[in-house]
Amino acid sequence: MTTLLNKLQEEMKTAMKSGDKEKLSTIRMLISEIKKVQIDQKKELTDEEIITVIQRYAKQRKEAIQQYKNAGREDLAEKEKKELEIVQQFLPQPLSEEEIEKIVDEVIKEVNASSMKDMGKVMKAVMEKVKGRADGSVVSSIVKKKLS
C-alpha cells in the first residue's frame, strides 16, 4: 500500500531527476511539514492526517497570494500560485458546489434541521462528510442559504 508520504517522496525523486527546482522545493517543504507534525504527535500520520497538513499548507499559500496581491507584489504572488498548483496535486479533488449542495440537503433531512438554530449541527455533519474536499466558507454559505 503506497501512502501519500511515499507518493510525495517519489515525486520528490522525479523532480530531482528532471531538475524541476520549484516542484522539488515545494515537495520538500510539504514533507518537512508532515515530518514536523509526526514528531510533534510522536506517531506516523495516516493519509487523512497528511491531507489535513497539506490543506493547511495550501491555505497558507492562498493567504500569502492575497497578501502579496494587496501589497502589489505580483512577482511573489505568482511564485506562491505555482507552489499552490504543485501542492494541490496531492489533495483529493474538491467537490463542486452542486455536490456540496446535495450533501447539505441530505444532512438537513438526516438531522431534521429547520432553521438557522440548527446550523451548527448541519455544519458539523457536512464537514465530516466532505472532509478535505470542500472549503468551510463555501459549505457555510450553502448551509446558510438552505436554512434561511
Backbone as a chain_set.jsonl record, in Angstrom:
{"seq": "MTTLLNKLQEEMKTAMKSGDKEKLSTIRMLISEIKKVQIDQKKELTDEEIITVIQRYAKQRKEAIQQYKNAGREDLAEKEKKELEIVQQFLPQPLSEEEIEKIVDEVIKEVNASSMKDMGKVMKAVMEKVKGRADGSVVSSIVKKKLS", "coords": {"N": [[0.851, -1.194, 0.0], [0.749, 2.04, -1.035], [1.49, 4.997, 0.572], [0.457, 8.404, 1.022], [2.629, 9.907, 1.813], [4.742, 8.35, 0.814], [4.192, 8.667, -1.887], [4.668, 11.406, -2.164], [7.415, 11.412, -1.647], [8.333, 9.908, -3.819], [7.599, 11.62, -5.919], [9.277, 13.703, -5.285], [11.796, 12.604, -5.847], [11.501, 12.293, -8.62], [11.252, 14.962, -9.382], [13.776, 15.838, -8.661], [15.409, 14.408, -10.449], [14.48, 15.429, -12.879], [15.173, 18.016, -12.66], [13.44, 19.991, -11.808], [13.22, 22.633, -10.06], [11.381, 24.265, -8.631], [9.183, 22.53, -8.075], [10.527, 20.604, -6.632], [11.467, 22.041, -4.327], [9.019, 22.791, -3.216], [7.784, 20.31, -2.653], [9.649, 19.314, -0.865], [9.24, 21.109, 1.242], [6.596, 20.434, 1.949], [6.957, 17.758, 2.8], [8.64, 18.222, 4.971], [6.905, 19.654, 6.627], [5.023, 17.66, 7.177], [6.634, 15.753, 8.484], [7.352, 17.264, 10.705], [4.874, 17.475, 12.048], [4.498, 14.77, 12.563], [6.584, 14.3, 14.368], [5.858, 16.054, 16.436], [3.44, 14.85, 17.215], [4.322, 12.392, 17.86], [3.955, 10.035, 16.303], [3.259, 7.993, 13.376], [1.653, 9.48, 10.596], [-1.675, 9.111, 9.33], [-2.997, 8.789, 5.969], [-5.18, 10.492, 5.819], [-4.648, 12.339, 7.867], [-2.302, 13.408, 6.848], [-3.296, 14.652, 4.585], [-4.731, 16.689, 5.823], [-2.599, 18.209, 6.834], [-1.424, 18.996, 4.425], [-3.52, 20.471, 3.345], [-3.638, 22.603, 5.151], [-1.214, 23.791, 4.572], [-1.698, 24.519, 1.917], [-3.713, 26.368, 2.32], [-2.287, 28.359, 3.626], [-0.688, 29.17, 1.497], [-2.627, 30.285, -0.195], [-3.483, 32.446, 1.374], [-1.118, 33.9, 1.474], [-0.816, 34.571, -1.22], [-2.942, 36.349, -1.515], [-2.158, 38.381, 0.267], [0.239, 39.249, -0.915], [-0.755, 40.194, -3.346], [-2.341, 42.298, -2.436], [-0.316, 43.922, -1.526], [0.802, 44.647, -3.829], [2.729, 43.043, -4.971], [3.114, 41.293, -7.434], [4.988, 39.504, -8.519], [5.833, 37.896, -6.349], [3.374, 36.86, -5.635], [2.803, 35.303, -7.872], [4.787, 33.336, -7.632], [3.911, 32.04, -5.314], [1.456, 31.11, -6.284], [2.253, 29.209, -8.179], [3.427, 27.383, -6.462], [1.184, 26.64, -4.991], [-0.311, 25.329, -6.984], [1.262, 23.057, -7.364], [1.081, 21.881, -4.815], [-1.652, 21.314, -4.716], [-1.897, 19.098, -6.329], [-1.592, 16.957, -4.72], [-3.778, 16.762, -3.179], [-7.147, 15.582, -2.521], [-9.64, 15.605, -5.144], [-11.497, 18.581, -5.234], [-14.92, 19.068, -4.214], [-17.73, 19.924, -6.282], [-19.909, 22.84, -6.313], [-22.535, 21.961, -6.672], [-22.38, 19.29, -5.843], [-21.755, 19.677, -3.159], [-24.07, 20.996, -2.333], [-25.964, 18.905, -2.612], [-25.072, 17.154, -0.61], [-25.428, 18.806, 1.627], [-28.229, 19.084, 1.544], [-28.978, 16.388, 2.04], [-27.957, 16.071, 4.647], [-29.42, 17.99, 6.063], [-31.959, 16.809, 5.962], [-31.355, 14.419, 7.353], [-30.69, 15.335, 9.986], [-32.944, 16.619, 10.643], [-33.094, 19.443, 10.318], [-34.313, 22.762, 10.579], [-34.129, 25.471, 10.88], [-31.977, 28.415, 11.28], [-30.97, 27.941, 13.774], [-30.161, 25.367, 13.78], [-27.816, 25.32, 12.434], [-25.166, 24.774, 13.377], [-25.233, 22.001, 13.971], [-25.751, 20.983, 11.402], [-23.532, 21.954, 9.935], [-21.413, 20.625, 11.24], [-21.951, 17.914, 10.641], [-21.908, 17.97, 7.831], [-19.278, 18.822, 7.295], [-17.903, 16.604, 8.242], [-18.576, 14.743, 6.299], [-17.549, 15.854, 3.931], [-14.926, 16.008, 4.376], [-12.007, 17.567, 3.862], [-12.501, 18.034, 1.164], [-13.887, 20.209, 0.522], [-14.2, 23.72, 0.921], [-14.584, 25.289, 4.038], [-15.86, 27.809, 4.211], [-17.358, 27.95, 1.874], [-19.112, 25.812, 2.222], [-20.419, 26.739, 4.509], [-21.768, 29.048, 3.512], [-23.554, 27.851, 1.743], [-25.066, 26.249, 3.489], [-26.209, 28.258, 5.102], [-27.813, 29.528, 3.172], [-29.621, 27.473, 2.559], [-30.891, 27.05, 5.017], [-32.075, 29.444, 5.735]], "CA": [[0.0, 0.0, 0.0], [1.552, 3.266, -1.045], [0.861, 6.078, 1.303], [0.628, 9.73, 0.45], [4.005, 10.319, 2.086], [5.571, 7.662, -0.186], [3.931, 9.318, -3.172], [5.406, 12.675, -2.12], [8.846, 11.12, -1.75], [8.574, 9.5, -5.211], [7.518, 12.847, -6.723], [10.476, 14.482, -4.989], [12.875, 11.988, -6.633], [11.249, 12.626, -10.023], [11.573, 16.389, -9.548], [15.242, 15.933, -8.585], [15.963, 13.889, -11.705], [14.117, 16.294, -14.003], [15.719, 19.35, -12.413], [12.342, 20.932, -11.561], [13.576, 23.206, -8.754], [10.176, 24.733, -7.904], [8.446, 21.378, -7.566], [11.388, 19.98, -5.627], [11.466, 22.786, -3.063], [7.661, 22.737, -2.661], [7.568, 18.978, -2.081], [10.492, 19.232, 0.344], [8.54, 21.853, 2.311], [5.459, 19.613, 2.379], [7.464, 16.612, 3.565], [9.143, 18.681, 6.276], [5.716, 19.971, 7.436], [4.447, 16.383, 7.61], [7.566, 15.177, 9.475], [7.246, 18.08, 11.92], [3.65, 17.065, 12.741], [4.729, 13.415, 13.078], [7.438, 14.416, 15.553], [5.034, 16.666, 17.494], [2.423, 13.901, 17.688], [5.024, 11.148, 18.197], [3.37, 8.88, 15.614], [3.133, 8.08, 11.927], [0.358, 10.051, 10.24], [-2.466, 8.416, 8.311], [-3.166, 9.615, 4.77], [-6.155, 11.541, 6.148], [-3.943, 13.364, 8.646], [-1.36, 14.058, 5.931], [-4.111, 15.553, 3.755], [-5.005, 17.856, 6.662], [-1.369, 19.008, 6.86], [-1.275, 19.591, 3.078], [-4.561, 21.501, 3.213], [-3.218, 23.756, 5.939], [-0.137, 24.4, 3.79], [-2.342, 25.142, 0.749], [-4.43, 27.546, 2.814], [-1.262, 29.377, 3.865], [-0.291, 29.684, 0.178], [-3.725, 31.149, -0.672], [-3.435, 33.688, 2.151], [0.085, 34.625, 1.046], [-1.123, 35.137, -2.546], [-3.802, 37.511, -1.28], [-1.36, 39.435, 0.903], [1.182, 39.784, -1.907], [-1.53, 40.99, -4.305], [-2.705, 43.541, -1.747], [0.888, 44.742, -1.395], [1.263, 44.97, -5.169], [3.898, 42.226, -5.323], [2.648, 40.236, -8.336], [6.052, 38.513, -8.696], [5.766, 36.951, -5.227], [2.068, 36.199, -5.716], [2.95, 34.272, -8.912], [5.597, 32.255, -7.06], [3.014, 31.304, -4.404], [0.454, 30.421, -7.111], [2.891, 28.0, -8.735], [3.579, 26.458, -5.345], [-0.157, 26.149, -4.677], [-0.674, 24.351, -8.02], [2.003, 21.821, -7.074], [0.515, 21.329, -3.588], [-2.999, 20.8, -4.971], [-1.809, 17.79, -6.986], [-1.565, 15.91, -3.687], [-5.036, 16.816, -2.432], [-8.275, 14.977, -3.232], [-10.368, 16.548, -5.99], [-12.541, 19.281, -4.478], [-16.303, 18.862, -4.649], [-18.355, 21.078, -6.945], [-20.969, 23.419, -5.463], [-23.727, 21.11, -6.773], [-22.153, 18.122, -4.987], [-21.848, 20.143, -1.768], [-25.496, 21.258, -2.074], [-26.624, 17.61, -2.412], [-24.681, 16.663, 0.716], [-26.104, 19.674, 2.604], [-29.65, 18.687, 1.546], [-29.085, 15.089, 2.731], [-27.7, 16.262, 6.073], [-30.562, 18.728, 6.626], [-33.003, 15.795, 6.171], [-30.897, 13.495, 8.395], [-30.743, 15.899, 11.341], [-34.216, 17.351, 10.741], [-32.807, 20.868, 10.529], [-35.397, 23.571, 10.03], [-33.849, 26.905, 10.973], [-30.581, 28.779, 11.497], [-30.544, 27.397, 15.07], [-29.581, 24.041, 13.531], [-26.654, 25.463, 11.563], [-24.012, 24.093, 13.953], [-25.423, 20.562, 13.768], [-25.63, 20.711, 9.968], [-22.139, 22.2, 9.539], [-20.567, 19.562, 11.781], [-22.204, 16.682, 9.875], [-21.464, 18.166, 6.448], [-17.813, 18.865, 7.269], [-17.45, 15.219, 8.397], [-18.766, 14.039, 5.026], [-16.751, 16.425, 2.828], [-13.552, 16.034, 4.881], [-10.903, 17.929, 2.996], [-12.816, 18.177, -0.251], [-14.663, 21.434, 0.336], [-13.802, 24.824, 1.785], [-15.594, 25.542, 5.068], [-16.637, 29.028, 3.951], [-18.318, 27.623, 0.812], [-20.124, 24.975, 2.869], [-21.167, 27.622, 5.396], [-22.699, 29.915, 2.764], [-24.62, 26.977, 1.197], [-25.92, 25.867, 4.616], [-26.996, 29.456, 5.447], [-28.816, 29.728, 2.117], [-30.637, 26.418, 2.661], [-31.622, 27.099, 6.286], [-32.785, 30.7, 5.99]], "C": [[0.894, 1.254, 0.0], [0.79, 4.365, -0.33], [1.133, 7.391, 0.585], [2.058, 10.227, 0.664], [4.966, 9.654, 1.093], [5.422, 8.321, -1.544], [4.698, 10.646, -3.25], [6.906, 12.431, -2.306], [9.221, 10.68, -3.17], [8.58, 10.729, -6.127], [8.767, 13.709, -6.514], [11.663, 13.939, -5.798], [12.737, 12.351, -8.11], [11.637, 14.073, -10.298], [13.089, 16.597, -9.523], [15.868, 15.541, -9.912], [15.691, 14.827, -12.867], [14.643, 17.715, -13.834], [14.648, 20.418, -12.216], [12.505, 21.517, -10.15], [12.358, 23.639, -7.946], [9.432, 23.574, -7.263], [9.236, 20.712, -6.439], [11.312, 20.722, -4.295], [10.084, 22.755, -2.408], [7.412, 21.392, -1.988], [8.422, 18.795, -0.828], [9.821, 19.944, 1.519], [7.374, 21.036, 2.856], [5.93, 18.455, 3.253], [7.96, 17.067, 4.934], [7.978, 19.077, 7.196], [5.121, 18.686, 8.018], [5.32, 15.765, 8.701], [7.472, 15.933, 10.797], [6.014, 17.67, 12.73], [3.83, 15.661, 13.319], [5.561, 13.454, 14.351], [6.644, 14.994, 16.724], [4.051, 15.66, 18.088], [3.012, 12.541, 18.074], [4.366, 9.918, 17.571], [3.405, 9.105, 14.104], [1.75, 8.64, 11.62], [-0.35, 9.177, 9.218], [-2.558, 9.338, 7.091], [-4.128, 10.771, 5.041], [-5.493, 12.695, 6.906], [-2.942, 14.121, 7.775], [-2.105, 15.044, 5.039], [-4.428, 16.825, 4.537], [-3.8, 18.785, 6.703], [-1.201, 19.73, 5.512], [-2.303, 20.688, 2.86], [-4.181, 22.768, 3.965], [-2.135, 24.524, 5.174], [-0.717, 25.137, 2.573], [-3.063, 26.421, 1.163], [-3.451, 28.695, 3.07], [-0.808, 29.996, 2.542], [-1.351, 30.657, -0.343], [-3.694, 32.494, 0.05], [-2.243, 34.544, 1.731], [-0.152, 35.29, -0.307], [-1.926, 36.423, -2.37], [-3.006, 38.68, -0.7], [-0.39, 40.06, -0.087], [0.449, 40.639, -2.934], [-1.892, 42.337, -3.692], [-1.516, 44.492, -1.642], [1.471, 45.111, -2.764], [2.495, 44.192, -5.595], [3.458, 41.031, -6.171], [3.692, 39.133, -8.513], [5.987, 37.44, -7.599], [4.435, 36.181, -5.233], [2.133, 35.061, -6.742], [3.716, 33.065, -8.382], [4.723, 31.382, -6.145], [1.961, 30.518, -5.19], [1.018, 29.129, -7.679], [3.043, 26.947, -7.652], [2.233, 25.811, -4.999], [-0.596, 25.094, -5.698], [0.007, 23.009, -7.762], [1.372, 21.119, -5.871], [-0.839, 20.671, -3.873], [-3.009, 19.454, -5.694], [-1.907, 16.652, -5.97], [-2.831, 15.907, -2.834], [-6.137, 16.111, -3.215], [-8.992, 16.039, -4.068], [-11.443, 17.245, -5.161], [-13.926, 19.0, -5.059], [-16.816, 20.119, -5.343], [-19.44, 21.627, -6.019], [-22.222, 22.556, -5.485], [-23.582, 19.891, -5.854], [-22.291, 18.508, -3.513], [-23.316, 20.381, -1.414], [-26.252, 19.96, -1.819], [-26.335, 17.083, -1.011], [-25.384, 17.471, 1.802], [-27.586, 19.291, 2.698], [-29.851, 17.374, 2.307], [-28.952, 15.275, 4.242], [-28.869, 16.991, 6.735], [-31.713, 17.754, 6.898], [-32.62, 14.88, 7.338], [-31.06, 14.059, 9.797], [-32.025, 16.695, 11.593], [-34.001, 18.834, 11.031], [-33.913, 21.694, 9.889], [-35.1, 25.068, 10.063], [-32.357, 27.135, 11.203], [-30.054, 28.24, 12.832], [-29.838, 26.051, 14.884], [-28.289, 24.111, 12.715], [-25.431, 24.7, 12.077], [-24.054, 22.592, 13.718], [-25.156, 20.196, 12.306], [-24.172, 20.855, 9.517], [-21.234, 21.055, 9.985], [-20.704, 18.29, 10.942], [-21.695, 16.81, 8.437], [-19.943, 18.123, 6.378], [-17.214, 17.463, 7.47], [-17.489, 14.51, 7.044], [-17.855, 14.561, 3.915], [-15.268, 16.494, 3.18], [-12.487, 16.351, 3.822], [-11.228, 18.147, 1.536], [-13.664, 19.408, -0.537], [-14.202, 22.471, 1.347], [-14.932, 25.121, 2.765], [-16.453, 26.764, 4.791], [-17.683, 28.789, 2.867], [-19.462, 26.814, 1.417], [-21.026, 25.846, 3.732], [-22.183, 28.469, 4.627], [-23.84, 29.092, 2.173], [-25.592, 26.604, 2.305], [-26.821, 27.048, 5.009], [-28.132, 29.654, 4.469], [-29.964, 28.737, 2.272], [-31.494, 26.566, 3.93], [-32.409, 28.399, 6.484], [-34.049, 30.822, 5.163]], "O": [[1.681, 1.478, 0.92], [-0.385, 4.618, -0.595], [1.942, 7.459, -0.341], [2.627, 10.89, -0.203], [5.886, 10.297, 0.589], [6.401, 8.512, -2.264], [5.3, 10.964, -4.275], [7.576, 13.161, -3.036], [10.29, 11.03, -3.67], [9.444, 10.867, -6.994], [9.251, 14.357, -7.442], [12.44, 14.709, -6.363], [13.722, 12.676, -8.772], [12.268, 14.378, -11.31], [13.623, 17.423, -10.263], [16.737, 16.237, -10.437], [16.542, 15.012, -13.737], [14.567, 18.524, -14.758], [14.902, 21.604, -12.427], [11.994, 20.965, -9.176], [12.295, 23.419, -6.736], [9.091, 23.611, -6.081], [8.67, 20.311, -5.422], [11.114, 20.102, -3.25], [9.983, 22.7, -1.183], [6.888, 21.341, -0.875], [7.977, 18.197, 0.152], [9.831, 19.448, 2.646], [7.179, 20.951, 4.068], [5.366, 18.203, 4.318], [7.736, 16.391, 5.938], [8.048, 18.863, 8.406], [4.764, 18.631, 9.195], [4.81, 15.306, 9.723], [7.506, 15.333, 11.871], [6.091, 17.533, 13.951], [3.375, 15.383, 14.428], [5.278, 12.728, 15.304], [6.732, 14.506, 17.85], [3.849, 15.616, 19.301], [2.301, 11.656, 18.55], [4.232, 8.882, 18.223], [3.556, 10.227, 13.621], [0.781, 8.313, 12.305], [0.285, 8.578, 8.351], [-2.234, 10.523, 7.176], [-3.925, 11.886, 4.559], [-5.743, 13.867, 6.624], [-2.752, 15.326, 7.941], [-1.612, 16.138, 4.766], [-4.397, 17.92, 3.976], [-3.95, 20.003, 6.618], [-0.879, 20.918, 5.468], [-1.998, 21.719, 2.259], [-4.382, 23.876, 3.469], [-2.145, 25.754, 5.137], [-0.282, 26.24, 2.242], [-3.028, 27.426, 0.453], [-3.745, 29.853, 2.771], [-0.569, 31.202, 2.469], [-1.02, 31.72, -0.868], [-3.857, 33.546, -0.568], [-2.35, 35.767, 1.645], [0.257, 36.43, -0.523], [-1.633, 37.446, -2.988], [-3.164, 39.823, -1.127], [-0.215, 41.279, -0.096], [0.954, 41.681, -3.353], [-1.769, 43.38, -4.334], [-1.682, 45.711, -1.665], [2.492, 45.792, -2.854], [3.229, 44.628, -6.482], [3.432, 39.898, -5.691], [3.339, 37.961, -8.644], [6.074, 36.244, -7.876], [4.387, 35.002, -4.88], [1.585, 33.984, -6.511], [3.349, 31.92, -8.645], [4.785, 30.153, -6.195], [1.611, 29.399, -4.815], [0.358, 28.089, -7.667], [2.817, 25.761, -7.892], [2.15, 24.609, -4.749], [-1.185, 24.079, -5.324], [-0.604, 21.953, -7.926], [1.152, 19.908, -5.9], [-1.14, 19.604, -3.339], [-4.016, 18.747, -5.674], [-2.26, 15.526, -6.318], [-2.939, 15.138, -1.879], [-6.074, 16.044, -4.443], [-8.955, 17.225, -3.74], [-12.214, 16.586, -4.464], [-14.071, 18.727, -6.251], [-16.392, 21.232, -5.032], [-19.842, 20.966, -5.062], [-22.902, 22.416, -4.468], [-24.53, 19.504, -5.171], [-22.868, 17.765, -2.719], [-23.76, 20.015, -0.326], [-27.088, 19.901, -0.918], [-27.238, 16.624, -0.312], [-25.878, 16.908, 2.779], [-28.134, 19.187, 3.795], [-30.771, 17.252, 3.115], [-29.726, 14.715, 5.019], [-29.264, 16.644, 7.849], [-32.371, 17.847, 7.933], [-33.445, 14.594, 8.206], [-31.514, 13.357, 10.701], [-32.169, 17.356, 12.621], [-34.663, 19.404, 11.898], [-34.392, 21.376, 8.801], [-35.743, 25.846, 9.357], [-31.577, 26.189, 11.307], [-28.844, 28.095, 13.011], [-29.026, 25.644, 15.716], [-27.732, 23.078, 12.346], [-24.736, 24.05, 11.296], [-23.061, 21.981, 13.322], [-24.44, 19.24, 12.008], [-23.643, 19.996, 8.812], [-20.398, 20.575, 9.22], [-19.708, 17.666, 10.577], [-21.121, 15.868, 7.892], [-19.378, 17.465, 5.504], [-16.146, 17.164, 6.936], [-16.568, 13.776, 6.686], [-17.434, 13.793, 3.05], [-14.454, 16.973, 2.391], [-12.127, 15.503, 3.004], [-10.33, 18.418, 0.739], [-14.103, 19.633, -1.665], [-13.859, 22.143, 2.482], [-16.096, 25.197, 2.374], [-17.645, 26.764, 5.098], [-18.775, 29.355, 2.925], [-20.633, 27.092, 1.16], [-22.249, 25.713, 3.694], [-23.333, 28.592, 5.05], [-24.973, 29.57, 2.104], [-26.806, 26.634, 2.101], [-28.022, 26.883, 5.221], [-29.27, 29.914, 4.862], [-31.132, 29.102, 2.137], [-32.682, 26.245, 3.916], [-33.316, 28.448, 7.315], [-34.759, 31.822, 5.264]]}, "num_chains": 1, "name": "protein.A"}
